[in-house]
Amino acid sequence: MAFSPALASRALWQLRVRRRPFVLSHGINARCNLRCRFCEYWKEEGAEMDTGEVLDLLDCARAFGIGVYNAWTAEPLMRRDLPEILEHAHKIGITTSLITNGKLLKKRIRDLSDLDYLSISVDGIKTFREIRGIDFDCVLDGITTAKDAGHNILMNCVISGKNLDEIVDLVYLARDLGVWVSFEPIHEFSGIEKDVWDEIGIRDLEKYRRTVDRVIEMKKNKFPIINSLTYLRMIRELKPNFRCHASDIVLHVTADGKIENCRVCRVHLGDVSSGIANVWKSSRERRRRIAEECKGCLFFGYVENSLLYDFKPEVIAHYEWM
């Protein structure tokens, strides 16, 4: 992923001077075509903003200084108006990214001409069907199609108790495909049944740490791993050791237009219909208090960008920031 000095300068100005978020993380719809047992989002089907409301959201976000629009959850490629949304974001000067499970990627690749960064959930190879419920070849076809179309691609792998034997293979696969790969440990959300976590959670800590040690070694040897060494060493111990700035960096908006603190502390701060600037100003003290009381998480986007926010030298040098 190419580093953009212009984008970085805009981000610094927005975050450190204006003290406003730079990324709009939008749960663009409430539907999914998979039923992953470790995920809560597909269970929350409900209202969605229509096309006009999403375009208005983008206009408001741009006026507020937002520079990056990330479409995700439950499955963005299920929205028919996605091309119009991405085109509008580009037209008003916002960098676009999208996170998908990949099932519809090959079918909808022509609709992604206004997409800058594409992230695909890839949690295994032989274990992929067991983890995600579909054949890996389906997603691999989508990745190769997207690669041929010229997209900047990240394979995002959630490390669990199911895929420890395939983590190194995924790094080699990313290298062979000419794409990037990221890793983060599975987050055990409280809304999921305990027996699910007993089955797929990280329980063999010795094996898990050996696996992460191998990833660290491969990172040092210039394999296409997006994570910083600081982050990889942190997840090896499964202990959040950073000051979280997630709610300072990212504006979280749900499919029905609610503004939430983050994907872990899903506190309702307000609604986009009240105005982004108004909600941001009125929720400042609440967001600060939530961050102070939170026990932390290890989602790489939150950790890495919080470390960047605090100008950690190794992260600046080795995290492949988009």
Beta strands, then each sheet from edge to edge (+ up, - down):
strand 1: 23-27
strand 2: 68-72
strand 3: 95-100
strand 4: 117-121
strand 5: 152-159
strand 6: 180-185
strand 7: 250-253
strand 8: 258-260
strand 9: 268-271
sheet 1: 6+ 5+ 4+ 3+ 2+ 1+ 7+ 8- 9+
end
